[in-house]
Amino acid sequence: MAGEAIEEKRGAAVERIGAVVIRIAGDSGDGMQLTGDRFTAETAAYGNDLSTLPNFPAEIRAPAGTLPGVSAFQLHFADHDILTPGDAPDVLVAMNPAALKANLKDLPRGATIIVNTDEFTTRALTKVGYPANPLETGELDGYRVHPVALTSSTVKALEGLPLSRKEAERAKNMYALGLLSWLYNRPTDRTLAFLEQKFGNKPDIAAANRAAFLAGWNFGETTEEFAVSYEIAPAALPSGRYRNISGNLALAYGLIAASQRSGLPLFLGSYPITPASDILHELSKHKNFGVRTFQAEDEIAGIGAALGASFGGALGVTTTSGPGVALKSETVGLAVSLELPLIICDIQRGGPSTGLPTKTEQADLLQAMFGRNGEAPVPIVAPRSPADCFDAALEAARIALTYRTPVFLLSDGYLANGSEPWHIPDVEKLPDLHVEFAKPSEDGEPFLSYQRDPETLARPWAIPGTPGLEHRIGGIEKADGTGEISYDPANHDLMVRTRQAKVDRIADSVAPLEVDDPSGGARVLVLGWGSTFGPVQAACRKVRRQGGQVAHAHLRHLNPFPANLGHVLRQYDKVLIPEMNLGQLALLIRAKYLVDAVGYNKVRGLPFTSAELTDVINGLIGDTAAVKGLGNA
C-alpha cells in the first residue's frame, strides 16, 4: 500500500495508493458478506477496478465464535487493471478471536489489522485455543494493529433507539463498514439509500444500521487512532456503462439475453443447490422477459422439465452443482438421443459427495465429458471470470440451438460468488440466435425427424402438435432419417458416429485459440480453463516483469477443443496446465495430442494465488532453459 501523502483530511493525511486488498472476517451471522457487498458496490460506483472473493461456511449458522464458523469477504480494488482478488490481505478486519486466528496466517508482516477488542473475552479466546490474549502477548508485533471497541461503540451509538442490546450489537458490521468507508474515502450516499430500502418495512432496524454506519465513519474522522486515510483513484477503463456483477448474476442475465436474441421463451427447471441457487432466485424475478422458473422436487425432475420445455419449443435450462449432475446424467443422455437443445449449468464445488458446498473446485470436467452411459458426447464451455459468465451463457445457447444438443456450462463457486466490473453490452450487437422450427412439407412428403442439416448435422426442431410433423420420441435408438425405433447394428453404429461428428463440427464455428505471447520467444506455454484465468494471467504478467518469457492460452471450449489447439501446443517446449483438480484437462490433452503436459494441481477449496503460479512458471522456464542448454552442448 505504499503511496504518497497528497492532502490533509481534518488532521489526518490522505495518502494516494494504487491498490489494496481488504479482508473482513467474523462469525457467519455477523453480516460479513453484506458488509463486503456494500463496500464493493461503493467501490464499483467510484470507478475502481475490483475483484472479490467471498468465503463462508456451508452451515446456515455455524457455531458462533469457532474457527469453522468464520465468514470472510476479500476485496482487491485498484486504479488499474487487476485480475484476482489478491494473494494476501493488506488489511484484515477481525470481528472476534476466531476471525483473527483463522486469517492471521494469510497476512504478510506489516499488514494492518483492525480488531474488535470487545470480543476478546477469556471465553472467546479459549474457544479457539488462545491461551492468552494475542493483543497483549506480542504475537502481533509484526503488524500494524488498530484496536477498536466495535461492539460497545455500536451499542453506544444506538442509545435511544427501541432495540435490545443484542439487536444493537448486530449492527456492528455497519459500524465497521462506516469506518472502512472513511479510511478509503468511499462514497456513503448509496449505502445509506440501500439501508433505507433494505429495511424500509422495519424503520427501527433501518435507523439502527444508518446510525451505526455514520458512527463508524465519524469515529474514523475524529479518532487519533488512524493518522492516515487512503485514496485510490478510479481506474482507466474503456468508455461505457459499467456495473459490478457476480458470476451467477451475469450467467442469469446471459440466459435472459439468449432468450431475447433467439426469440424463445426461457424455461428453468431447477432444484436448489449451493452454489447455483442464486441463478434460480434471479431468474424468478424476470417474468416480464418471458422467463418461467420451476423449482422441482429433485434434480431429476428439474432437468426432465427443462428437457420437456425444449421439446415444446423453449430454451430449456437446468442449474446445479456436481452432485446434481450425477443425478441428472440419465436425462442428459436422453437429450443427446433426442437431439434437443438444453443448457446444463454446473456451478462446480468441492467434492466428492456433499464435499465442500461453499468452496470452489474444477473437478467436474471429466464428469461433464464422460459421465453418461454409452457414447453420449456433450459440448462443454467454461467462463473465465464473473463477467464472462454472461458471454459464456450466450455461447452455450448458440451451440445448443444451432446444433440441437445439450451443452454443459462449467462455472464454479469462485466465479459464481466473486464479482468484478462488467461493461454493459449493447443488446442489439449481441449475436442473433434465432432458429427456424420445422415446417410441414408443401408437397405432402412425410416428415423425417432425423433428416440432418448438411452443415451442422442438426436434426429438425419440430414443435409438438404441429399437423404433419408427428414423430416418435424416446430414449431407444432412432433410425437414421425417419427417427423410428431401430435395433439394427449398422444403424446404431451410424447414429453413434453421427452424433459424435455433430459435436466435432462445432469446432468449425469456434474462433481459433488465441495465445498471449508478447515477446514471441517463449518456450513455455501455460494452458488454463475456467476460473484459473485471473491467477494465471496475473502470474504471467509478473514473470514478464521479472524478465522471463512465457505464453498463456485459455480455453473456453473444452469439447470440442478449438481446431488449432494441437498446432498451438506443438509450438512450445513445455506446457503447464494449472487446475483446481488432480489433472483432468491435462489427462485429456495428453490423450488427444500426445503432449507431455505438466500439471500443477491443488484442491483446497480456494483459487490459486498468482505468487505460487509465478514460482511454478519460473521454475519450469529454468528447467526448460537448462535442458535446451544441455542439448546445445
C-alpha positions, 0 to 999 in steps of 0.5 A, a space after each residue: 500500500 505504499 503511496 504518497 501523502 497528497 492532502 490533509 483530511 481534518 488532521 489526518 493525511 490522505 495518502 494516494 495508493 494504487 491498490 489494496 486488498 481488504 479482508 473482513 472476517 467474523 462469525 457467519 451471522 455477523 453480516 460479513 458478506 453484506 458488509 463486503 457487498 456494500 463496500 464493493 458496490 461503493 467501490 464499483 460506483 467510484 470507478 475502481 477496478 475490483 475483484 472479490 472473493 467471498 468465503 463462508 461456511 456451508 452451515 446456515 449458522 455455524 457455531 458462533 465464535 469457532 474457527 469453522 464458523 468464520 465468514 470472510 469477504 476479500 476485496 482487491 480494488 485498484 486504479 488499474 487493471 487487476 485480475 484476482 482478488 489478491 494473494 494476501 490481505 493488506 488489511 484484515 478486519 477481525 470481528 472476534 478471536 476466531 476471525 483473527 486466528 483463522 486469517 492471521 496466517 494469510 497476512 504478510 508482516 506489516 499488514 494492518 489489522 483492525 480488531 474488535 477488542 470487545 470480543 476478546 473475552 477469556 471465553 472467546 479466546 479459549 474457544 479457539 485455543 488462545 491461551 492468552 490474549 494475542 493483543 497483549 502477548 506480542 504475537 502481533 508485533 509484526 503488524 500494524 494493529 488498530 484496536 477498536 471497541 466495535 461492539 460497545 461503540 455500536 451499542 453506544 451509538 444506538 442509545 435511544 433507539 427501541 432495540 435490545 442490546 443484542 439487536 444493537 450489537 448486530 449492527 456492528 458490521 455497519 459500524 465497521 463498514 462506516 469506518 472502512 468507508 472513511 479510511 478509503 474515502 468511499 462514497 456513503 450516499 448509496 449505502 445509506 439509500 440501500 439501508 433505507 430500502 433494505 429495511 424500509 418495512 422495519 424503520 427501527 432496524 433501518 435507523 439502527 444500521 444508518 446510525 451505526 454506519 455514520 458512527 463508524 465513519 465519524 469515529 474514523 474522522 475524529 479518532 487519533 487512532 488512524 493518522 492516515 486515510 487512503 485514496 485510490 483513484 478510479 481506474 482507466 477503463 474503456 468508455 461505457 456503462 459499467 456495473 459490478 456483477 457476480 458470476 451467477 448474476 451475469 450467467 442469469 442475465 446471459 440466459 435472459 439475453 439468449 432468450 431475447 436474441 433467439 426469440 424463445 421463451 426461457 424455461 428453468 427447471 431447477 432444484 436448489 443447490 449451493 452454489 447455483 441457487 442464486 441463478 434460480 432466485 434471479 431468474 424468478 424475478 424476470 417474468 416480464 422477459 418471458 422467463 418461467 422458473 420451476 423449482 422441482 422436487 429433485 434434480 431429476 425432475 428439474 432437468 426432465 422439465 427443462 428437457 420437456 420445455 425444449 421439446 415444446 419449443 423453449 430454451 430449456 435450462 437446468 442449474 446445479 452443482 456436481 452432485 446434481 449432475 450425477 443425478 441428472 446424467 440419465 436425462 442428459 443422455 436422453 437429450 443427446 438421443 433426442 437431439 434437443 437443445 438444453 443448457 446444463 449449468 454446473 456451478 462446480 464445488 468441492 467434492 466428492 459427495 456433499 464435499 465442500 458446498 461453499 468452496 470452489 473446485 474444477 473437478 467436474 470436467 471429466 464428469 461433464 465429458 464422460 459421465 453418461 452411459 454409452 457414447 453420449 458426447 456433450 459440448 462443454 464451455 467454461 467462463 473465465 471470470 464473473 463477467 464472462 459468465 454472461 458471454 459464456 451463457 450466450 455461447 452455450 445457447 448458440 451451440 445448443 440451438 444451432 446444433 440441437 444438443 445439450 451443452 454443459 456450462 462449467 462455472 464454479 463457486 469462485 466465479 459464481 460468488 466473486 464479482 468484478 466490473 462488467 461493461 454493459 453490452 449493447 443488446 442489439 450487437 449481441 449475436 442473433 440466435 434465432 432458429 427456424 422450427 420445422 415446417 410441414 412439407 408443401 408437397 405432402 412428403 412425410 416428415 423425417 425427424 432425423 433428416 440432418 442439416 448438411 452443415 451442422 448435422 442438426 436434426 429438425 426442431 419440430 414443435 409438438 402438435 404441429 399437423 404433419 410433423 408427428 414423430 416418435 420420441 424416446 430414449 431407444 435408438 432412432 433410425 437414421 432419417 425417419 427417427 423410428 425405433 431401430 435395433 439394427 447394428 449398422 444403424 446404431 453404429 451410424 447414429 453413434 458416429 453421427 452424433 459424435 461428428 455433430 459435436 466435432 463440427 462445432 469446432 468449425 464455428 469456434 474462433 481459433 485459440 488465441 495465445 498471449 505471447 508478447 515477446 514471441 520467444 517463449 518456450 513455455 506455454 501455460 494452458 488454463 480453463 475456467 476460473 484459473 484465468 485471473 491467477 494465471 494471467 496475473 502470474 504471467 504478467 509478473 514473470 514478464 516483469 521479472 524478465 522471463 518469457 512465457 505464453 498463456 492460452 485459455 480455453 473456453 471450449 473444452 469439447 470440442 477443443 478449438 481446431 488449432 489447439 494441437 498446432 498451438 501446443 506443438 509450438 512450445 517446449 513445455 506446457 503447464 496446465 494449472 487446475 483446481 483438480 488432480 489433472 483432468 484437462 491435462 489427462 485429456 490433452 495428453 490423450 488427444 495430442 500426445 503432449 507431455 503436459 505438466 500439471 500443477 494441481 491443488 484442491 483446497 477449496 480456494 483459487 490459486 494465488 498468482 505468487 505460487 503460479 509465478 514460482 511454478 512458471 519460473 521454475 519450469 522456464 529454468 528447467 526448460 532453459 537448462 535442458 535446451 542448454 544441455 542439448 546445445 552442448 
